[in-house]
């Protein structure tokens, strides 16, 4: 999931909480209150199976557990782990095709509650001290932005939208939601929501199928639009109206940085440096551009294709997700590979906690 990824603080009880990891027959490190900090990689798993899960990577020791939820609970999480967010001692895992949000205790990753009543849940983010926002909808029906009460873990309210929604980020007292169109691929707007009133206060027209968002140092919103697909010559697929769009936080002006082609397979395709000065995005490779740039870069930072990209908020390193080989590859800001680790199938995003 995005914006400047918050560094959630784990509030642990005194003493160590010991869980013996038994990930599907593999010997794994014990999870304790002292070492359950680092990267949490959302791994979708194969569609139609129940193998979606979270891969845990300890950045200090270099140890990892490919299926954290299964390792702790000896039961599958569900079909397509879509996104993840941390709110103090709670973790919210959106399980798309299982139509649920599984809430876990971040002290030991055991389940606290399963929230149901969703049709096509996608992205989740903490809106304020008391509330999570969840996007839901495939473009055909039940297209909503839900608010979830953190204390009761119940749906509190909803905003109906015209078509399918994807990524949601929060910047101060504003939330921004990408309206992509879902399966219809007919969305082209970003909604601005006042988080104090939970109402839509503005709508911005961008390119076709906006799927991902980040905010820069000036709170300008950068929107990744995948473009409307044309399947008439399938298996060849062409796209139109794709690119990156910048929404000026002060004036509301929308600036287009058009792509000539679209080659990114995932939806978590844009990230921002910890200082908010640099945007990173995926297409036929990994690119970087200054937030003051007037055009897209011509040279790739990394000449490889990935399924998702995130930036470590402490080190500034780039975490690129390889769905073909099921691994996360870590690059420095010059594009040099520093390390990698294995993940579950189809890793799509990373949440950091230090």
VOSEBA-753238 format. One record per residue: x, y, z of N, C-alpha, C in turn; residue in one letter. Coordinates in steps of 0.02 Angstrom, whole numbers, padded with zeros to 5 digits, always signed. Each point is the difference from the previous one (the first is absolute). Layout:
N
XYZXYZXYZA...
***
This chain:
354
+00017-00037+00000-00017+00037+00000+00030+00065+00000X+00000+00112+00033+00047+00044-00033+00002+00068+00036X+00021+00052-00036+00020+00063+00028+00064-00014+00041X+00019+00044+00046+00057-00016+00042-00024-00054+00047X+00027-00061-00006-00024-00056+00040+00017+00013+00073X-00052-00001+00041+00009+00016+00070+00041-00052+00036X+00041+00022+00047+00040-00046+00040-00041-00017+00063X-00042-00050-00006-00043-00019+00057+00043-00027+00056X-00017+00018+00061+00037-00025+00058-00037-00057+00032X+00035-00056+00009-00031-00059+00032-00002+00012+00076X-00060-00006+00030-00007+00006+00072-00006-00069+00029X+00056-00027+00022+00000-00070+00023-00008-00004+00076X-00030-00054+00022-00001-00015+00071+00071-00015+00023X+00012+00005+00065+00067-00016+00025+00016-00073-00011X+00064-00012-00012+00023-00069-00011-00006-00019-00073X+00025-00057-00017+00000-00024-00069-00060-00044-00011X-00029+00007-00060-00056-00042-00019+00027-00048-00052X+00004-00063+00018+00034-00050-00041-00048-00039-00042X+00012-00001-00065-00040-00041-00045+00047-00042-00041X-00011-00064-00003+00042-00043-00039-00026-00002-00071X+00042+00021-00047-00021+00002-00070+00005-00069-00032X-00054-00019-00035-00001-00067-00031-00025+00006-00071X+00030+00045-00038-00026+00016-00066+00003-00061-00047X-00056-00036-00002-00010-00053-00047+00061-00047-00004X+00022-00021+00058+00053-00050+00001+00070+00028+00003X+00008+00067-00007+00067+00029+00000+00019+00023+00070X+00064-00007+00018+00025+00025+00064+00012+00075-00008X-00032+00040+00042+00005+00072-00004+00019+00030+00067X+00027+00062+00000+00018+00031+00064-00061+00012+00043X+00009-00003+00066-00054+00017+00045-00018+00074-00009X-00064+00015+00008-00023+00069-00001-00005+00023+00073X+00030+00055+00017-00006+00027+00067-00016+00074-00003X-00018+00027+00057-00015+00071+00003+00059+00043-00018X+00060-00027+00006+00060+00039-00015+00017+00001-00075X-00022-00050-00038+00022-00001-00070-00055+00006-00051X-00063+00006+00020-00054+00008-00048-00006+00073-00022X+00054+00024-00030+00003+00067-00027+00037-00004-00066X-00020+00038-00048+00033-00001-00065-00049+00010-00057X+00005-00044-00050-00042+00006-00060-00054-00054+00000X-00060+00020-00019-00056-00046-00008-00021+00004-00073X+00014-00053-00037-00013-00001-00073-00068-00034-00012X-00045+00035-00032-00065-00028-00017+00008-00044-00061X-00017-00064+00008+00006-00049-00055-00069-00025-00019X-00022+00016-00059-00068-00016-00021-00013-00075+00000X+00049-00040-00021-00012-00071-00010-00036-00010-00066X-00011-00062-00019-00033-00016-00063-00075+00011+00007X-00029+00034-00048-00072+00014+00001-00039-00066+00001X-00049-00004+00044-00041-00060+00006+00025-00049+00052X+00058+00015+00030+00027-00042+00053-00006+00039+00066X+00022-00030+00055-00001+00033+00065+00070+00016+00024X+00048+00007-00047+00070+00007+00020+00024+00071+00007X-00045+00050-00004+00021+00068+00013+00026+00006+00071X+00052+00040+00011+00030+00006+00067+00045+00061+00002X+00032+00009+00057+00048+00054+00011+00069-00031+00010X+00049+00020-00040+00069-00020+00012+00033+00051+00047X+00030-00025+00053+00033+00043+00049+00076-00002-00011X+00031+00058-00002+00073+00005-00008+00029+00045+00054X+00046-00027+00039+00034+00039+00051+00060+00034-00032X-00002+00065-00006+00052+00037-00035+00067-00001+00035X+00000-00011+00065+00063+00001+00038+00034-00068-00003X-00037-00054+00012+00030-00067+00002+00001-00033-00068X-00041+00025-00047-00004-00031-00066-00042-00063-00002X-00034-00017+00055-00043-00059+00001-00069+00017-00026X-00034-00050-00026-00067+00012-00027-00044-00062+00008X-00065+00012-00003-00050-00053+00002-00048+00012-00058X-00003-00045-00047-00038+00012-00061-00075+00004+00012X-00026-00039+00046-00072-00001+00014-00010+00012+00074X+00001+00062+00021-00002+00017+00070-00066-00020+00032X-00055+00014-00032-00066-00017+00029-00007-00075+00009X+00018-00038-00050-00004-00073+00005+00048-00026+00053X+00059+00027+00003+00050-00022+00048-00024+00007+00072X-00035+00055+00013-00024+00013+00068-00063-00039+00016X-00046-00003-00049-00067-00025+00015-00016-00069-00029X+00045-00027-00041-00010-00067-00031-00065-00004-00039X-00020+00055-00029-00059+00001-00043+00012+00051-00055X-00027-00012-00059+00010+00046-00056-00036+00066+00013X+00030+00055-00024-00031+00066+00007-00060+00008-00046X+00007-00019-00065-00056+00007-00046+00023+00012-00071X-00047+00016-00042+00010+00006-00072+00015+00072-00020X+00060+00012-00021+00027+00065-00022+00006+00051+00057X+00057-00001+00032+00018+00053+00048+00015+00063-00041X-00041+00051+00009+00003+00058-00045+00040+00058+00029X-00010+00015+00064+00034+00057+00030+00003-00009+00075X+00039+00044+00033+00014-00008+00071+00013+00069+00030X-00023+00012+00061+00014+00062+00035+00005-00014+00074X+00042+00039+00034+00011-00008+00072-00028+00061+00036X-00037-00014+00054-00025+00053+00044+00018-00020+00071X+00054+00027+00026+00024-00016+00067+00012-00075+00007X-00038-00034+00042+00011-00072+00012-00043-00044-00045X-00034+00030-00049-00043-00039-00044+00026+00003-00072X-00005-00057-00035+00015-00003-00071-00063-00018-00038X-00014+00036-00054-00060-00011-00040+00021-00029-00068X-00019-00063-00012+00018-00033-00062-00063-00006-00044X+00002+00032-00058-00056-00004-00047+00008-00062-00043X-00050-00044+00002+00002-00062-00038-00055+00004-00053X+00021+00018-00060-00046+00022-00052-00053-00052-00021X+00023-00057-00025-00048-00049-00026-00037-00038+00055X+00025+00005+00061-00036-00028+00057-00047+00051+00031X+00000+00060-00027-00048+00053+00017+00000+00016+00075X+00060+00010+00028+00005+00012+00071+00061+00042+00017X+00000+00025+00061+00059+00031+00029+00016-00039+00064X+00059-00030+00002+00022-00037+00060+00042+00047+00042X-00020+00010+00062+00036+00043+00047+00042-00045+00045X+00065+00016+00004+00046-00040+00040+00031+00043+00055X+00022-00034+00053+00036+00032+00054+00073+00005-00021X+00027+00061-00004+00068+00009-00024+00053-00021+00050X-00021-00021+00060+00048-00027+00048+00019-00072-00017X-00047-00035-00033+00013-00071-00014-00032-00025-00064X-00035+00043-00037-00032-00015-00064-00056-00052+00006X-00030-00005+00058-00059-00042+00008-00062+00040-00019X-00053-00032-00024-00060+00036-00021-00038+00030+00058X-00025+00061-00010-00041+00034+00049-00073-00002-00021X-00012+00013-00065-00068+00000-00026+00002-00003-00076X-00052-00029-00029-00009+00002-00073-00059+00046-00014X+00012+00052-00039-00053+00047-00020-00025-00021-00069X-00064-00012-00006-00029-00023-00063-00050+00051-00027X-00036-00019-00052-00050+00045-00030+00029+00042-00056X+00055-00024-00030+00030+00035-00056-00008-00043-00063X-00002+00033-00058-00007-00037-00063+00066-00005-00037X+00040+00052+00003+00063+00002-00039+00048+00048+00034X+00023-00015+00061+00043+00046+00038+00069+00006-00032X+00028+00061+00001+00063+00012-00036+00055+00031+00044X-00009+00062+00020+00055+00036+00034-00024+00026+00068X+00045-00001+00049-00018+00023+00067+00054+00046+00026X-00020+00050+00039+00046+00049+00028-00029+00026+00066X+00044+00021+00045-00023+00033+00061-00017+00072-00016X-00062+00021+00016-00022+00068-00015+00015+00048+00057X-00010-00023+00062+00015+00040+00059+00009-00047+00059X+00001+00026+00060+00012-00042+00058-00053-00054+00010X-00060+00013-00025-00056-00045+00014-00026-00039-00060X+00026+00014-00060-00034-00023-00060+00048-00027-00053X-00022-00054-00033+00033-00025-00060-00047+00014-00059X+00029+00012-00059-00039+00005-00062+00015-00061-00043X-00052-00029-00029+00006-00058-00044-00036+00014-00065X+00033-00012-00057-00033+00006-00064-00028-00068-00021X-00057+00002-00035-00035-00062-00018-00039+00011-00064X+00001-00049-00045-00043+00003-00059+00036-00021-00063X-00033-00040-00041+00029-00025-00063-00024+00039-00060X-00038+00053+00010-00024+00040-00056-00072-00015-00019X-00024-00058+00019-00069-00020-00018-00049+00014+00056X+00020-00013+00062-00046+00009+00056+00040+00009+00064X-00034+00027+00051+00030+00009+00067+00066+00037-00002X+00000+00057-00033+00060+00042-00004-00003+00052+00056X+00041-00012+00051-00003+00042+00060+00070+00015+00026X+00003+00054+00039+00056+00012+00046-00029-00008+00069X+00025-00048+00038-00026-00013+00067+00045+00031+00053X-00030+00022+00054+00038+00018+00060-00011-00056+00052X+00055-00021+00032-00002-00054+00049+00024+00028+00066X-00038-00010+00052+00017+00023+00067+00055-00045+00028X+00056+00029+00019+00057-00040+00025-00016-00031+00068X-00039+00035+00041-00015-00026+00067-00048-00059-00002X-00052+00005-00042-00051-00053-00002+00012-00050-00057X+00043+00019-00049+00012-00041-00059-00065-00015-00038X-00041+00052-00005-00063-00003-00036-00001+00053-00054X-00036-00014-00056-00010+00051-00050-00044+00056+00030X+00024+00061-00007-00035+00057+00030-00042+00038-00051X+00027+00010-00059-00034+00041-00050+00027-00018-00069X-00030+00027-00052+00023-00014-00068-00016+00059-00046X+00040+00005-00053-00013+00048-00054-00007-00040-00064X-00056+00008-00033-00011-00035-00064+00038+00037-00055X+00033-00038-00044+00034+00029-00058-00027-00032-00063X+00012+00033-00056-00031-00021-00062+00028-00064-00029X+00063-00014+00015+00032-00058-00030+00057-00024+00045X+00035-00052-00020+00049-00033+00044+00056+00045+00024X+00021-00010+00062+00052+00041+00031+00061-00042+00017X+00057+00032+00000+00063-00034+00015+00035+00031+00060X+00058+00028-00011+00042+00024+00055-00030+00060+00036X+00014+00003+00066-00021+00057+00041+00059+00020+00043X+00014+00064+00005+00052+00027+00043-00029+00056+00042X+00033+00016+00055-00022+00055+00044+00057+00049+00008X-00016+00064-00010+00048+00055+00008-00032+00052+00046X+00021+00001+00063-00030+00045+00048-00073-00017+00012X-00044+00047-00011-00072-00012+00008-00035-00013-00066X+00040-00020-00050-00029-00016-00065+00018-00071-00020X-00047-00034-00031+00013-00066-00030-00010+00006-00075X+00039-00037-00038-00005+00000-00072-00011-00072-00023X-00049-00009-00044-00019-00066-00023+00002-00004-00076X+00033-00051-00026+00004-00010-00072-00062-00039-00023X-00039+00031-00044-00060-00033-00027+00018-00028-00068X+00014-00065-00002+00030-00032-00059-00051-00029-00048X-00060-00016+00025-00051-00031-00042-00008-00074+00011X+00045-00029+00041-00006-00072+00012+00006-00040-00065X-00041-00052-00006+00002-00043-00059-00021+00038-00063X-00037+00055+00008-00021+00039-00058+00056+00041-00030X+00052+00015+00040+00057+00041-00023-00023+00067-00027X-00052+00029+00030-00027+00063-00026+00007+00058+00049X+00041-00007+00051+00010+00055+00047+00055+00047-00021X-00005+00063+00018+00052+00049-00016+00001+00059+00049X-00016-00015+00063-00003+00054+00049+00037-00018+00064X+00019+00051+00037+00025-00006+00068-00046+00041+00045X-00027-00031+00052-00044+00034+00046+00039+00026+00060X-00016+00059+00022+00028+00028+00062-00054-00002+00053X+00017-00031+00057-00047-00008+00055+00024+00038+00061X-00046+00037+00031+00015+00032+00065-00008-00054+00053X+00056-00017+00034-00003-00055+00048-00036+00020+00064X-00010+00064+00012-00036+00021+00060-00075-00007-00008X-00024+00005-00063-00072-00005-00013-00018-00062-00040X+00051-00036-00026-00010-00058-00043-00047+00017-00059X+00018+00053-00035-00038+00021-00058+00049+00015-00057X-00023-00010-00061+00039+00017-00059-00005+00075-00011X+00058+00033-00003+00000+00073-00008+00026+00022-00067X+00033-00046-00037+00027+00018-00066+00011-00062-00041X-00002+00009-00066+00015-00054-00047+00046+00026-00054X+00053-00037-00016+00049+00021-00049+00000-00049-00058X-00002+00026-00061+00003-00042-00060+00073-00015-00016X+00015-00065-00008+00068-00021-00017-00004-00048-00059X+00051-00042-00010-00002-00047-00056-00046-00059+00014X+00000-00047-00045-00043-00059+00008+00029-00050+00050X-00044-00028+00039+00017-00053+00048+00054+00020+00050X-00010+00052+00039+00048+00017+00053-00001-00055+00053X+00059-00026+00017+00003-00057+00046+00042+00014+00062X+00045+00050-00002+00046+00009+00055+00015+00073+00011X+00014+00018+00063+00009+00070+00019+00057+00007+00050X+00035+00057-00003+00047+00020+00053-00005+00076+00007X+00026+00026+00056+00004+00072+00011+00072+00021+00007X+00019+00057-00029+00069+00024+00005+00008+00047+00060X+00058+00033+00004+00016+00042+00058-00046+00060+00007X-00032+00020-00055-00046+00057+00002-00073-00023+00002X-00010-00064+00012-00067-00031+00003-00035-00001-00067X+00038+00010-00054-00029-00011-00067-00010-00075-00009X-00053-00019-00035-00017-00070-00010+00022-00023-00069X+00037-00055-00001+00024-00030-00062-00039-00064-00013X-00031-00004-00058-00048-00052-00015+00027-00043-00058X+00002-00065+00011+00022-00046-00053-00062-00028-00035X-00005+00015-00065-00057-00022-00040+00022-00053-00050X-00028-00060+00004+00021-00056-00043-00027+00006-00071X-00051+00040-00011-00029+00007-00066-00056-00050-00012X-00044+00016-00047-00055-00044-00018+00024-00054-00047X-00010-00064+00018+00027-00054-00042-00046-00016-00059X+00031-00020-00055-00035-00022-00060+00020-00073-00013X-00049-00046+00007+00013-00071-00007-00019-00028-00068X-00014+00044-00048-00026-00023-00064+00051-00043-00038X+00064+00008+00014+00052-00041-00033+00033-00047+00049X-00038-00022+00051+00027-00044+00051+00031-00063-00031X+00059-00023+00026+00031+00018+00064+00038+00066+00001X+00008+00033-00057+00031+00066+00001-00051+00050+00029X+00022+00040+00048-00043+00049+00032+00031+00069-00007X-00038+00048-00023+00024+00068-00005-00037+00045+00050X+00030+00057+00016-00029+00044+00051-00003+00072-00027X-00048+00038+00023-00005+00070-00018-00010+00043+00063X+00022+00062-00005-00011+00049+00053+00035-00021+00066X+00062-00024-00006+00036-00022+00060+00057+00048+00015X+00021+00002+00063+00055+00042+00019-00003+00018+00074X+00041+00049+00019+00000+00026+00068-00030+00070-00001X-00043+00013+00049-00033+00065+00005+00014+00030+00068X+00018+00064+00000+00016+00036+00062-00057+00048+00016X-00029-00007+00060-00053+00045+00022+00030+00049+00049X+00001+00064-00018+00029+00052+00042-00045+00010+00062X+00030-00005+00059-00039+00003+00062-00030+00069+00012X+00033+00051-00026-00024+00069+00013-00051+00022-00051X+00015-00010-00064-00043+00026-00053-00050-00050-00028X+00013-00065+00010-00042-00051-00030+00016-00014-00073X+00051+00034-00026+00020-00011-00070+00026-00072-00009X-00019-00030-00056+00022-00068-00016+00049+00002-00058X+00060-00027+00011+00052-00001-00052+00010-00072-00023X+00002-00010-00065+00007-00067-00029+00071-00014-00022X+00024-00061+00017+00063-00027-00026-00018-00065-00035X-00012+00004-00065-00029-00056-00037+00052-00054-00015X-00021-00063+00004+00040-00057-00021-00013-00014-00073X+00051-00024-00035-00010-00021-00070-00022-00073-00004X+00013-00038+00053-00021-00070+00003-00009-00020+00072X-00034-00057+00012-00011-00024+00068+00023-00072+00005X+00046-00012+00047+00028-00067+00008+00000-00024+00072X-00032+00037+00045-00001-00019+00071-00059-00046+00013X+00014-00058+00031-00053-00050+00011-00038+00010+00065X+00032+00030+00051-00033+00008+00064-00036+00066+00006X-00023+00016+00061-00035+00063+00012+00036+00045+00050X+00048-00027+00038+00038+00041+00047+00064+00024-00034X-00009+00051-00043+00051+00017-00049+00035+00067+00011X-00014+00033+00056+00032+00065+00012+00017+00007+00073X+00057+00031+00014+00023+00009+00069+00036+00067+00005X+00014+00021+00061+00032+00065+00010+00056-00007+00051X+00052+00040-00009+00057-00002+00046-00020+00026+00069X+00036-00019+00053-00018+00023+00067-00004+00076+00007X+00041+00037-00037-00002+00073+00004-00052+00031-00046X-00033-00041-00040-00053+00025-00043+00024+00037-00062X+00065-00005-00016+00027+00037-00057+00003-00041-00065X-00006-00066+00006+00010-00043-00058-00057-00050-00007X-00024-00008-00061-00051-00049-00016+00033-00059-00035X-00020-00060+00018+00022-00061-00034-00061-00035-00029X+00006-00025-00061-00058-00033-00030+00022-00057-00046X-00046-00045-00012+00012-00058-00043-00034+00007-00067X+00033-00025-00052-00031-00011-00064+00037-00059-00032X+00042+00013-00050+00042-00053-00027+00065-00007+00039X+00003+00034+00056+00057-00001+00046-00017+00044+00058X+00050+00012+00043-00009+00046+00056+00031+00068-00018X-00039+00053+00009+00021+00067-00016-00002+00045+00062X+00040+00053-00001-00004+00051+00052-00005+00068-00032X-00037+00045+00033-00005+00069-00025-00009+00047+00059X+00029+00060-00006-00008+00051+00050-00071+00026-00001X-00025+00021+00057-00068+00027+00003-00004+00068-00035X+00057+00029-00017+00000+00063-00036+00012-00010-00075X+00006-00062-00022+00013-00014-00071-00059+00021-00043X+00015+00019-00061-00053+00020-00047-00015-00053-00052X+00038-00054+00001-00012-00055-00047+00023-00065+00032X-00022-00056-00029+00020-00065+00025+00073-00014-00016X+00034-00040+00041+00070-00017-00015+00005-00046-00060X+00055+00004-00036+00010-00042-00058+00040-00063+00017X+00035+00000+00056+00045-00055+00019-00028-00036+00061X+00002-00066-00003-00024-00041+00056+00051+00000+00057X-00025-00001+00061+00043-00010+00057+00020-00073+00006X-00048-00045-00011+00011-00072-00001-00035-00029-00061X+00036-00035-00042-00028-00027-00062-00028-00070+00012X-00053-00004+00040-00035-00063+00013-00073+00016+00014X-00044-00048-00013-00071+00010+00013-00018-00028+00068X-00046+00034+00034-00020-00020+00068-00075+00005+00007X-00025-00032+00053-00072-00003+00014-00021+00053+00049X+00048+00030+00035-00014+00052+00049+00064+00033+00023X-00005+00061+00027+00058+00035+00025-00019+00039+00062X+00045+00000+00050-00008+00040+00060+00068+00030+00018X-00001+00050+00044+00062+00031+00025+00003-00009+00076X+00056-00026+00024+00009-00008+00072+00004+00070+00031X-00045+00017+00047-00002+00068+00028+00059+00018+00043X+00039-00050+00022+00060+00015+00040+00063+00004-00043X+00012-00050-00041+00062-00003-00039-00005+00034-00067X-00061+00009-00025-00010+00028-00067+00012-00051-00056X+00015-00063+00018+00011-00051-00050-00066-00018-00035X+00008-00025-00062-00058-00017-00041-00013-00075+00005X-00061-00018+00016-00019-00070+00004-00042-00016-00061X+00028-00039-00046-00034-00018-00062-00023-00073+00005X-00061-00012-00021-00032-00065+00010-00005-00038-00065X+00029-00059+00000+00004-00043-00059-00049-00058+00008X-00055+00003-00038-00052-00052+00006+00018-00063-00037X+00046+00004-00048+00020-00060-00038+00041-00047+00044X+00047+00029+00037+00045-00040+00042-00018+00002+00075X-00056+00033+00016-00024+00004+00070+00055+00025+00046X+00022+00062-00011+00050+00029+00044-00003+00076+00000X+00030+00028+00052+00008+00072+00006+00073+00017-00011X+00013+00048-00044+00068+00019-00016+00011+00071+00025X+00053+00010+00038+00013+00065+00032+00055+00036-00038X-00014+00062-00021+00048+00041-00037+00014+00063+00039X+00062+00026-00009+00014+00065+00027-00026+00053-00048X+00006+00063+00019-00029+00054-00040+00037+00012-00065X+00057-00033-00009+00035+00005-00064-00019-00058-00047X-00043-00044+00024-00021-00056-00041+00042-00062+00008X+00046-00001+00049+00041-00059+00012-00035-00048+00047X+00001-00064-00017-00032-00049+00042+00042-00014+00062X-00033+00003+00059+00036-00012+00062-00016-00068+00030X-00061-00024-00007-00019-00065+00027-00068-00020-00028X-00023-00060+00020-00066-00024-00020-00022-00053+00050X-00064-00014-00001-00026-00055+00042-00062-00029-00033X-00014-00063+00015-00057-00035-00029-00065+00021+00032X-00053-00003-00038-00067+00018+00024-00049-00054-00020X-00062+00009+00020-00054-00041-00026-00014+00017-00072X-00051-00032-00029-00016+00011-00070-00033+00069-00011X+00018+00031-00054-00027+00064-00022+00005+00054+00055X+00060+00018+00019+00009+00056+00048-00019+00065-00033X-00043+00040+00032-00023+00061-00034+00018+00066+00036X+00013-00003+00066+00014+00062+00036+00035-00016+00066X+00026+00052+00032+00037-00008+00063-00024+00052+00050X-00010-00022+00062-00013+00046+00056+00059-00006+00048X+00023+00057+00025+00060+00002+00042-00020+00017+00072X+00033-00031+00048-00009+00016+00070+00066-00006+00036X+00025+00054+00030+00064+00000+00034-00007+00026+00071X
***
